[in-house]
Amino acid sequence: MKKLYFILLMALPILTYGQELVSINTEPIQELKGFKMYPNPAYGDEVYITTESNGSKDIKIYDVFGEVVLTDRITTNTLDISRLVPGVYVLQVTEDKKTMTRKLVVK
């Protein structure tokens, strides 16, 4: 019985040490209003990106390995994707310090 108490007393500091407080970021996410991207999947050399304000947009496209394969700044709603090989990408659009991330399929 003494061995059981000894084991419990030795394990108590380990159990209490593992209980740390975790804070969660509750900051509201700023998304682009009226965001539309078409066509998706893309069969041609262009993708159209529109938002409510249709301002200047910074574009980053990532491949499946997380590498940036295309960066561009567009002032119209047309993005040239002719340099992309067929595959699945992640498109990140930033406009007025608001960011939207979507999957883009190029056929």
HELIX and SHEET records of a PDB file:
HELIX    1   1 LYS A    2  TYR A   17  1                                  16    
SHEET    1   A 3 LYS A  36  TYR A  38  0                                        
SHEET    2   A 3 GLU A  46  THR A  50 -1                                        
SHEET    3   A 3 THR A  78  ASP A  80 -1                                        
SHEET    1   B 4 VAL A  68  ILE A  74  0                                        
SHEET    2   B 4 LYS A  57  TYR A  62 -1                                        
SHEET    3   B 4 GLY A  87  GLU A  95 -1                                        
SHEET    4   B 4 LYS A  98  VAL A 106 -1                                        
END                                                                             
